[in-house]
Amino acid sequence: MKQAPAYRKPRDPGYVGGFYWTPTIVGFFGLFLTNVLATQFVAWRFDYQPALGPALVRLGTFCLYAPYKWLVWVWTQGSTGDIRIKLPLLIGASIVVVGAFVSGALFFLLNLARTKALSKNTEDLHGSARWASKADILETNLMQTKQGVYVGGWHEQCIKHLHYLRHNGPEHILAFAPTRSGKGVGIVIPTLLAWAESTVVYDIKGENWAKTAGFRSQSGQICFKFSPVEPEHSSRFNPLAEIRLFTDRDVSDAQNIANMLVRTGEDSPQERYWQDAAASITAGMILHVCYAAAVDGQRASLSLLSGLFTRPGFTFRETLGELLNYPHDKDNAHNWRLPTGEPTRTHPVVKEKVQEMIDKEDKDFSGVLSTAKTALTLYSDPLVSRTTSASDFTIQDLVNHERPVSLYLVVPPSDKIRLRPLMRLIFTMIVNR
């Protein structure tokens, strides 16, 4: 699609407010010439009589008078009742009036021409936004599209018809407008009512769920509402259930989740070491929780992971000592081996990360443990623990289910900041998977 330049700057900028001599000179010259013409016309009509007064130049019968003389003659003779005297004086005064108007017009037009010349290519000096014309809309191909995201409407006045504008291309769409300006009712809700494929909705306040989920369900779609602080009205989703255990992807899945749990994206250079180390031990602990739960026939969860870092009656070093030789594969069915080639029933990465943590000095150990525990504080909340203890849907359902799936992530404004790590984790898992 052809894009017009968003902003144009003047090629030869000038200062419009500067003084311009040319219009002034032309204007004064016009006034001077007008007075000369008026004076000479009156003198010609009176046949250059001596009663007109002394002339500046006299050549035979021709006389050249001072330009202002017409005003003197009007002042001294204008009150006479003789039409033969009064008419030439009136015509002379009219010449001056017309000439003054023409001189003023020239002054204005010359200034206007200069201003336009200096302002050329500066039409966007104070912004380039404008209402789109029909040609602009047709060029975007939004009016011809019958599917996709609603991005607006255009009312064609001549036929009194409202055209909906929809986008169905691969490009991303950003709707930027003030609060309560109609983004939801004008774009989001109409799109959710018309969108026939799977979707993920970040739904603050739950308005989109309330207004569109029923219709989408009646249209044959499967709708899930994940509201972490409303377990009685929420579907459940357990991020740890997405780890592909007993495959070559288990470590990468655990590391991705650990990174999203520990890293906030707002860390300073001084905090990166602690977050790197905390993400490393968290990945090992995630693998332990998942494999230990699988061995015991239970479900791993983020609340269990959080509790593992703070076991009542046990120091974390004691917990690590237990995990160092924990039998994640009692029968050695998966043939795990250490880097030395020695077989092991403990997951090799769990063993590695635990030993790495045990080897740290007390100050280092304390800083890493504190960072990891802080990152997992959210999952000590009983409400969040209940909604993340199991899964009613999987990430694969969003793209590979036989029916379209709609996932509404409902977050109350009061918990938006607190739940940000969990929402970031879910979105990252959806995008990466």
SVG drawing of the C-alpha trace seen along z (x, -y; Angstrom):
<svg xmlns="http://www.w3.org/2000/svg" viewBox="-29 -83 62 133">
<polyline fill="none" stroke="black" stroke-width="0.4" points="0.0,0.0 1.4,-3.4 2.3,-5.5 2.3,-9.3 5.2,-11.0 4.1,-11.5 5.8,-14.9 7.4,-17.4 9.9,-20.1 10.6,-23.2 13.4,-22.8 14.3,-26.6 12.9,-27.8 12.6,-31.6 11.4,-33.9 7.8,-35.0 7.8,-37.7 10.8,-39.6 10.3,-43.1 9.9,-43.0 10.7,-46.3 9.4,-45.5 5.7,-45.8 6.3,-49.0 8.2,-50.6 5.7,-49.6 2.8,-50.8 4.3,-54.2 5.3,-54.6 1.7,-53.8 0.4,-56.5 3.0,-58.9 2.1,-58.1 -1.6,-58.4 -1.2,-61.9 0.9,-63.0 -1.9,-61.7 -4.6,-63.4 -2.8,-66.7 -1.8,-66.7 -5.4,-65.7 -6.9,-68.6 -4.3,-71.0 -4.9,-69.7 -8.7,-70.3 -8.1,-73.8 -5.7,-74.4 -2.7,-75.1 -4.1,-78.5 -1.9,-80.8 -4.5,-80.8 -3.4,-77.2 -0.2,-78.6 3.5,-78.3 4.5,-75.1 7.6,-73.1 8.4,-72.8 7.0,-74.8 7.6,-73.6 5.7,-75.8 2.0,-75.2 2.8,-72.2 3.2,-72.6 4.3,-70.0 3.0,-70.7 3.8,-69.3 2.0,-66.0 0.1,-67.3 -1.4,-70.3 -4.7,-68.6 -5.4,-68.5 -4.7,-72.3 -7.1,-73.0 -9.8,-70.8 -9.4,-72.6 -9.6,-76.1 -12.0,-75.5 -14.0,-72.5 -16.9,-74.4 -17.7,-76.3 -21.0,-75.8 -19.7,-76.0 -19.9,-72.5 -17.2,-73.4 -14.8,-73.8 -16.2,-71.2 -16.3,-68.2 -12.5,-68.2 -11.7,-68.4 -14.1,-65.4 -12.5,-63.3 -9.1,-64.1 -10.1,-63.1 -11.6,-59.9 -8.3,-59.1 -6.5,-59.4 -9.1,-57.1 -8.9,-54.4 -5.1,-54.7 -4.8,-54.3 -7.0,-51.2 -4.9,-49.7 -1.6,-50.6 -3.0,-48.9 -4.0,-45.8 -0.6,-45.6 1.0,-45.9 -1.2,-43.1 -0.8,-40.8 3.0,-41.1 3.2,-40.3 0.8,-37.4 3.0,-36.0 6.1,-36.3 4.4,-34.6 3.3,-31.7 6.7,-31.4 8.3,-31.2 5.6,-28.8 6.0,-26.4 6.3,-22.8 5.5,-23.7 1.9,-22.6 2.7,-20.0 4.6,-22.5 1.9,-22.1 1.0,-18.4 0.0,-16.4 -3.2,-14.7 -6.3,-15.1 -9.6,-13.4 -9.3,-10.7 -11.0,-11.2 -12.8,-8.5 -9.8,-8.1 -7.6,-7.6 -10.0,-5.0 -10.2,-3.1 -6.4,-3.1 -6.1,-1.3 -8.5,1.5 -10.3,1.3 -13.7,0.6 -13.6,3.6 -12.7,6.1 -15.6,8.1 -13.7,10.0 -11.1,9.2 -10.8,6.5 -13.1,3.6 -11.0,0.4 -13.7,-2.2 -16.5,-3.4 -17.0,-6.0 -20.4,-7.7 -20.8,-8.4 -22.9,-11.6 -24.1,-11.5 -25.8,-8.1 -26.4,-8.2 -24.6,-4.9 -22.2,-3.8 -19.3,-1.7 -17.5,0.4 -13.7,0.4 -12.1,3.7 -8.5,4.9 -7.6,8.6 -3.9,8.4 -0.8,9.6 0.1,6.2 -0.3,5.4 -3.0,3.0 -2.7,0.4 -5.7,-1.6 -4.5,-4.6 -7.1,-6.9 -8.0,-8.4 -9.9,-6.5 -13.7,-6.2 -13.3,-7.3 -14.9,-4.2 -12.0,-1.8 -13.8,1.1 -17.3,0.6 -16.1,-0.6 -13.3,1.8 -12.8,4.6 -16.4,5.8 -17.5,5.7 -14.4,7.6 -15.0,10.3 -18.6,10.7 -17.5,11.2 -14.1,13.0 -14.6,16.6 -11.2,17.9 -9.5,18.5 -8.5,15.5 -6.8,14.4 -8.3,11.4 -6.6,9.4 -9.8,8.3 -9.4,5.7 -12.6,5.5 -14.2,8.5 -16.4,6.3 -15.4,8.2 -16.2,11.5 -19.6,10.3 -20.6,8.9 -19.1,11.3 -18.5,14.7 -22.1,15.8 -22.4,15.0 -19.2,16.7 -20.2,19.8 -23.6,20.0 -21.6,19.7 -19.9,23.0 -16.7,21.7 -15.2,22.9 -14.8,20.0 -12.5,19.9 -12.4,17.2 -9.1,17.2 -9.4,14.8 -6.7,15.7 -8.4,13.9 -11.9,15.4 -11.4,19.1 -15.2,19.8 -15.8,18.1 -12.5,19.0 -11.1,21.7 -7.7,23.1 -4.4,22.9 -1.2,24.5 1.9,23.3 4.0,26.2 1.6,28.6 3.0,27.2 6.4,28.7 7.1,31.6 8.4,34.1 10.5,37.1 11.4,35.4 14.4,33.4 12.4,30.2 11.9,30.4 14.9,28.3 14.2,25.5 10.5,25.4 11.6,25.1 14.2,22.5 11.7,20.4 9.3,20.5 12.0,19.7 13.2,16.7 9.7,15.3 9.1,15.9 12.3,14.3 13.1,11.6 10.9,8.5 12.4,6.6 13.0,3.6 16.2,4.8 19.3,2.6 22.7,3.9 23.4,4.6 20.4,6.9 21.1,9.0 23.6,11.2 21.1,12.1 18.3,12.7 20.5,14.8 21.5,17.0 17.9,17.1 16.6,18.1 19.2,20.9 18.2,22.5 14.5,21.9 14.8,23.9 16.3,26.8 13.6,26.6 10.8,26.5 12.2,29.7 12.3,31.3 8.8,30.3 7.4,31.6 9.3,35.0 8.7,35.6 5.0,35.0 4.9,37.3 6.7,40.1 4.2,39.7 1.1,39.4 0.5,35.8 0.3,32.5 3.1,30.0 2.1,26.3 3.6,22.9 2.4,22.9 4.4,26.1 7.4,24.5 7.1,21.5 6.7,23.7 9.8,25.6 12.0,22.5 10.5,22.1 9.8,25.4 8.8,25.0 11.4,26.6 14.1,26.9 16.7,24.6 17.1,24.3 20.5,25.9 18.9,29.0 16.3,29.0 19.0,28.9 20.8,31.8 17.7,33.9 17.2,33.0 20.8,33.7 20.1,37.5 16.3,37.5 15.2,40.5 13.2,38.8 13.6,42.0 13.6,44.9 13.9,47.6 16.4,45.7 14.0,46.2 15.1,43.0 18.8,43.7 19.8,40.3 23.5,39.7 25.8,37.2 28.3,35.3 30.9,37.9 28.8,40.6 27.8,42.0 24.1,43.2 21.8,41.3 18.3,41.6 18.3,37.9 17.5,35.5 21.0,34.3 20.0,30.7 18.4,30.8 21.6,32.3 23.7,29.7 21.6,26.7 21.4,27.9 25.2,28.5 25.7,25.1 23.6,23.5 25.2,25.5 28.7,24.4 27.8,20.7 29.2,18.7 26.7,17.7 26.3,14.1 25.8,15.2 23.5,18.0 21.3,15.6 21.0,13.1 20.0,15.7 17.5,17.3 16.0,13.9 15.6,13.0 14.0,16.4 11.6,16.2 10.6,12.6 9.7,13.6 7.5,16.4 5.6,14.5 2.5,14.1 1.9,17.9 1.6,18.0 -1.8,16.3 -4.5,19.0 -6.7,17.6 -3.8,17.7 -2.8,21.1 -6.2,22.5 -6.5,21.1 -3.0,22.4 -3.1,25.8 -4.5,27.6 -5.4,26.9 -8.8,26.8 -7.1,25.9 -3.7,26.1 -1.7,23.7 -2.1,26.2 -5.9,25.9 -5.7,22.3 -4.3,23.3 -4.9,27.0 -8.3,27.7 -11.0,28.9 -13.2,25.9 -12.1,22.3 -11.1,21.5 -11.4,18.1 -9.4,17.3 -10.3,14.3 -7.6,13.3 -9.7,11.2 -7.7,9.0 -9.3,6.6 -7.7,3.1 -6.8,3.5 -4.7,6.6 -3.3,5.6 0.2,4.8 0.4,7.7 -0.7,10.2 1.6,8.8 4.2,11.6 1.6,14.3 0.0,12.6 3.5,12.0 4.2,15.7 1.0,16.8 1.5,14.5 5.1,15.6 4.1,19.2 1.4,18.6 3.7,16.7 6.7,19.1 4.7,22.3"/>
</svg>
